[in-house]
């Protein structure tokens, strides 16, 4: 996308259309980019130099709900930690902008009362956001949520969400 920088366009699409399968078509064939693209929610990655047959196969795989990575990268396929980061990114993308802001404040060690004051909302609203954060992130405590969020570039996700999402 010409007006986006790095994976900003992918993050925008992921936030606005979380279930839409997105394939990255690029002239760069770097295994690090492939892994990053999938970690940030791409359903597939294909080089511009790929044959028509390979592109058709990639599209079929993605439309079938699979993640497509070129055979060139099969020996560098996603390991367990990459899959965990991909899952974490998807869970974080499911949070609303306000929930991401509350999670950021949790990472800063703030109490519900402090968060409520800074956001100008009631403490019960903050508690509701925290409950939803825990549910969506599939964790049972604030501490676990903070630990999970620290495993990924949370600040980039937060910046993307606060710059491109409609108000909650």
C-alpha positions as CSV (number, residue, x, y, z in Angstrom):
1,X,0.0,0.0,0.0
2,X,1.6,3.2,-1.1
3,X,0.5,5.4,1.8
4,X,1.5,2.9,4.5
5,X,4.8,2.3,6.2
6,X,6.1,-1.2,7.0
7,X,3.2,-3.3,8.2
8,X,0.9,-0.3,9.0
9,X,-1.4,-1.1,6.1
10,X,-1.7,-4.7,7.3
11,X,-2.4,-3.6,10.8
12,X,-5.1,-1.2,9.6
13,X,-6.8,-4.0,7.6
14,X,-6.5,-6.4,10.5
15,X,-8.1,-3.9,12.9
16,X,-10.9,-2.8,10.6
17,X,-11.6,-6.3,9.1
18,X,-10.3,-8.9,11.5
19,X,-11.7,-11.9,9.7
20,X,-10.7,-10.8,6.2
21,X,-7.9,-13.0,4.8
22,X,-5.0,-10.8,3.7
23,X,-2.1,-11.9,1.5
24,X,1.1,-9.9,1.1
25,X,2.4,-9.7,-2.4
26,X,5.9,-8.3,-2.5
27,X,9.1,-8.0,-4.4
28,X,11.1,-8.7,-1.2
29,X,11.8,-12.3,-0.4
30,X,13.2,-12.2,3.2
31,X,12.2,-15.0,5.6
32,X,12.1,-12.4,8.4
33,X,9.5,-10.4,6.5
34,X,7.5,-13.6,5.9
35,X,7.4,-14.4,9.6
36,X,6.6,-10.8,10.6
37,X,3.8,-10.6,8.1
38,X,2.2,-13.7,9.5
39,X,2.8,-12.6,13.1
40,X,0.9,-9.4,12.3
41,X,-2.0,-11.2,10.8
42,X,-1.3,-11.9,7.1
43,X,-2.9,-15.1,5.9
44,X,-0.3,-15.5,3.2
45,X,2.9,-14.2,1.7
46,X,3.9,-14.5,-2.0
47,X,6.6,-13.0,-4.1
48,X,5.7,-10.9,-7.2
49,X,8.0,-13.3,-9.1
50,X,5.9,-16.3,-8.3
51,X,4.3,-18.2,-11.2
52,X,0.6,-17.9,-11.9
53,X,0.1,-21.5,-10.8
54,X,1.8,-20.8,-7.4
55,X,-0.3,-17.6,-6.9
56,X,-3.5,-19.5,-7.7
57,X,-2.4,-22.2,-5.2
58,X,-1.6,-19.6,-2.5
59,X,-5.0,-17.9,-3.0
60,X,-6.8,-21.3,-2.7
61,X,-4.9,-22.1,0.5
62,X,-5.8,-18.7,2.1
63,X,-9.4,-18.9,1.0
64,X,-9.6,-22.4,2.6
65,X,-8.6,-20.8,5.9
66,X,-4.9,-21.8,5.8
67,X,-1.8,-19.7,6.1
68,X,0.3,-19.8,2.9
69,X,4.0,-19.5,3.0
70,X,6.1,-20.2,-0.2
71,X,7.9,-23.5,-0.4
72,X,11.2,-21.6,-0.5
73,X,10.5,-20.8,3.2
74,X,9.2,-24.2,4.2
75,X,12.5,-25.1,6.0
76,X,12.2,-21.8,7.8
77,X,8.5,-22.3,8.6
78,X,6.8,-20.9,11.6
79,X,8.0,-22.6,14.8
80,X,5.9,-22.8,18.0
81,X,7.0,-19.4,19.3
82,X,6.0,-17.7,16.0
83,X,2.6,-19.4,16.1
84,X,2.1,-18.2,19.7
85,X,3.1,-14.6,18.7
86,X,0.6,-14.9,15.7
87,X,-2.1,-16.0,18.1
88,X,-1.3,-13.2,20.5
89,X,-1.4,-10.6,17.8
90,X,-4.8,-11.8,16.7
91,X,-6.0,-11.7,20.3
92,X,-4.7,-8.1,20.7
93,X,-6.3,-7.1,17.5
94,X,-9.6,-8.2,18.9
95,X,-9.4,-5.5,21.6
96,X,-11.1,-2.2,21.1
97,X,-9.1,1.0,21.1
98,X,-10.3,1.8,24.6
99,X,-9.4,-1.7,25.8
100,X,-5.9,-1.3,24.3
101,X,-5.5,2.0,26.1
102,X,-6.6,0.4,29.4
103,X,-4.1,-2.5,28.8
104,X,-1.4,0.1,28.2
105,X,-2.2,1.6,31.6
106,X,-2.2,-1.8,33.2
107,X,1.3,-2.3,31.8
108,X,2.2,1.0,33.5
109,X,1.1,-0.5,36.8
110,X,-1.9,1.8,37.3
111,X,-4.8,0.8,39.5
112,X,-8.4,0.9,38.2
113,X,-9.0,4.1,40.2
114,X,-6.1,5.8,38.5
115,X,-7.1,4.6,35.0
116,X,-10.7,5.8,35.6
117,X,-9.5,9.2,36.6
118,X,-7.2,9.6,33.7
119,X,-9.8,8.4,31.2
120,X,-12.6,10.4,32.7
121,X,-14.8,7.3,33.2
122,X,-16.2,5.4,36.1
123,X,-14.2,2.7,37.9
124,X,-16.9,0.2,36.9
125,X,-16.3,1.0,33.3
126,X,-12.6,0.3,33.8
127,X,-13.4,-3.0,35.5
128,X,-15.6,-4.0,32.6
129,X,-12.8,-3.2,30.1
130,X,-10.3,-5.2,32.2
131,X,-12.7,-8.2,32.3
132,X,-13.1,-8.0,28.5
133,X,-9.3,-7.7,28.1
134,X,-8.8,-10.8,30.2
135,X,-11.5,-12.7,28.3
136,X,-10.3,-11.7,24.8
137,X,-6.6,-12.4,25.7
138,X,-7.6,-15.8,27.3
139,X,-5.8,-15.0,30.6
140,X,-7.1,-15.0,34.2
141,X,-5.2,-12.0,35.7
142,X,-4.0,-8.5,35.0
143,X,-0.5,-9.7,35.5
144,X,-0.9,-12.4,32.8
145,X,-2.4,-9.9,30.4
146,X,0.6,-7.6,30.9
147,X,3.1,-10.4,30.4
148,X,1.3,-11.5,27.2
149,X,1.3,-8.0,25.9
150,X,5.0,-7.7,26.5
151,X,5.7,-10.6,24.1
152,X,4.9,-8.6,21.0
153,X,5.4,-5.0,19.8
154,X,2.3,-3.8,21.8
155,X,3.2,-0.2,21.3
156,X,3.0,-0.5,17.5
157,X,-0.4,-2.2,17.8
158,X,-1.6,0.5,20.2
159,X,-0.4,3.3,18.0
160,X,-2.0,1.7,15.0
161,X,-5.3,1.3,16.8
162,X,-5.4,4.8,18.2
163,X,-4.5,6.4,14.9
164,X,-6.9,4.5,12.7
165,X,-9.9,3.1,14.6
166,X,-13.2,4.8,15.1
167,X,-13.9,5.9,18.7
168,X,-15.4,3.2,21.0
